[in-house]
Amino acid sequence: MSKKWGAIQKYFTEWFPFIRSKFLEKDEFKVNDEFKSYLNDAGAPFTHPRKSRITLNDIFVYPDLKELNLQSEPKWELLQQKFIDYILENRKIIIIGAGYSGKTTLSKKIYSELLNYGITPVLVNGSDIKSGKEEKYLNLVKKCFIKQYHQNLWEKYNQFDKVKKAILVDDFNKARLNRKGKADFITTLDKFADTIILFCDDWFLSKEILEQVYYYGTAPFPEFKICEIRPFGYYLREKIIKKWLTLGAELTIDSDELIRKTDEMQKTINTIIRENLMPCYPIFVLSILQTIEAITPLKTVYGSYGYFYEMMITQALAKVFHKEDIDMAYNYLSELAWYIFSNNLLEINSLNLDTFDKKYESIYAMRVPSEKMRENLVKSGILDKLYGIYGFKYKFIYYYFIARYIRDHMHRKETENEMKKWIEKMSKAVFKEDYANILIFLSYLSKDDFIIEEMIKSTKQIFKDYEMCDLNKDIKFLETLPISPPEVIVENKDVEKSREEYLKVKDEIKAKMDEFENTEEKKETQIDEIIKFDSAIKSLEILGQVLRNFASSLKAEEKFKLAEECYFIGLRTLKIFISIIEENLDIFRDIVRKMIYRFLMGKKELDRRNLEKRVNLFIFLFILKFSYWFIKKISYSVGSKKLEKTYEEVLKKYNNLRSVQLTDLSIKLDHFTFIPEKQIIKLYEEVKNNVFLSTFIRLMIKEHFYMFPVKYEIRQKLCSKLNISTRDPKFLNIKSKKFKPKLK
């Protein structure tokens, strides 16, 4: 017998200890079919035109989370690592989230993820935690385990290594335990499982955690990390939009079409969500996406944007009110919002609410079931209740109902004058946050002539002594700053990756601005010019909203008047900014010089000649970037594919202004599906000897190449005609020509 055969025979006859596969270990405790169905349930009855049943996996995107650092002063820090890795590293975590933030959905996803990592979780609902005894706590865990797995496996699980066990408690804030009871419950769980994750609302954060830190200087549950679910930023919005658009079309959707559609929907969602009005949680984003693609036509009486808010509020009310009672709930909430606003209240206590209910009953000759009404409005997530104080849960709901009240009462004989006075007052003071937001929501709900005329009239008064900036003679003073034209280079970047980088930068800037606003003390008095500047921006946004919201139903003359005033206010404000720089150029140069000098102090490149070059370039780029931002602001405020004819009329009337030409070009690049090659080349040829304007156009085209798919032939042609350098190997080594045009 050969040695080889002997070795083979020995291998098959000799006994070896059985080693269980790690991949089989995770199936040792297999979730039953009923609970598996719950884990993959989307949590809301979403409808999609290409898929009959939507599962959680179809639409789930992990949110950003921030960790609360309680070492010194409480401070939030954004988590940088993958959340499942964070869980495996820390094991004990409290996850805080406001209503609709997606806590339950996140608990399901974490449950499934832990199973994949060989950890067997049990999900417990906080409202089921009642007793203060260890035995009953474990019985609750047992009951939940049996419901999620199988009764026969409990004893095995009970004796299982605690490192491989996890307890997830959803709505821990609903546990009927005091602070000591909650601590005892956690101690019991800690003996049983190594991983404990508690999901709580934001009330729990303020009442149970921050309050104790503030009064006693110690943090409760010190062994736990505390994280908060953040609203979706721009990057995550784009991610969930893509998931929605590719559903049922994974193998057929064109990549260029997907980018275009994603961008269009991102713009719509950004308009509806708005800054600090509606938290951008997945449920809201998905509801908007669902409505955009719904077959049912929108109610044009509300305008396209107003319908989205009505839909979301109706869905919330439908959870607790009968269909026939929803109209009454709308009317009640409109009256309540107006009562709070007109009486200058921030919130309302039970006593004031009783007074309001009596007044409401008197006006409408109907009895209000006060306790039931309040309970249902809190359950639906429309109102919030804390320590007996009521208020609207989210700002967008509050402003929506105030605007609705004004719309419904401005043509009633007994309230017409009062409502018109309010509209006039708010239009003149749009720098006030409440007034600006109410007018924006009013623009969603009504295209009444009086409202539009009053807004236009007030806007005309802002910087009324200034003409529109032309970005030609207005920047002639830059001729005193001898600079070479900055080289514009287009790299060979994948559009999707470019968009991802851009959106992440936007998120970082937004986070820093939010942090600054939270730490900066609000000044009661502001400089008059700053108030006007703020009013100009708000007025531009409001008039733009009216224009886009009713693009299909406003007459041509009305649309032109609105678009014209948007251009006017935007470009008048830009002129003010440039004028301030020009009038104070020497002071500004001195400030920039000192700043650059401090930055370059001790470095080789610091010499007087080099320093002055840097100062000149900084001022040039500063004005260029700010002008670019303003043109884009106008574009995003008024831009819509439905308004192409209106833009043509504005351009026709003001075609002598380079600023209007650039605004028109920006609108087409930002909102239309085609790229206007002839218009771009013609405009560039006219201004190519002007460093400022030629650089402006080239930057605009560069940004478009990075954000949208453009055919190779068009990219090549525009790069050649506009003297844009490229690092794309497919291009024939196009380089910008060496020329130094003068400012004209």
SULURKA-V830993 format. One record per helix or strand of 2 or more residues. SS is the DSSP state (hx for helix, st for strand). FROM is the first residue (numbers start at 0). TO is the last residue. If there is no record, write none. Layout:
SS/FROM/TO  SS/FROM/TO
This chain:
hx/2/12  hx/21/24  hx/32/38  hx/55/58  st/64/68  st/74/77  hx/82/89  st/91/95  hx/102/115  st/119/124  hx/125/127  hx/133/147  hx/150/157  hx/161/163  st/164/169  hx/171/173  hx/178/191  st/194/199  hx/201/215  st/224/228  hx/233/245  hx/254/272  hx/281/291  hx/299/317  hx/322/341  st/347/348  hx/349/363  hx/369/378  st/382/385  st/388/391  hx/394/408  hx/415/427  hx/432/444  hx/448/459  hx/472/479  st/488/489  hx/494/518  hx/527/548  hx/555/582  hx/584/599  hx/607/637  hx/640/652  hx/657/670  hx/676/686  hx/690/706  hx/711/720  st/724/725
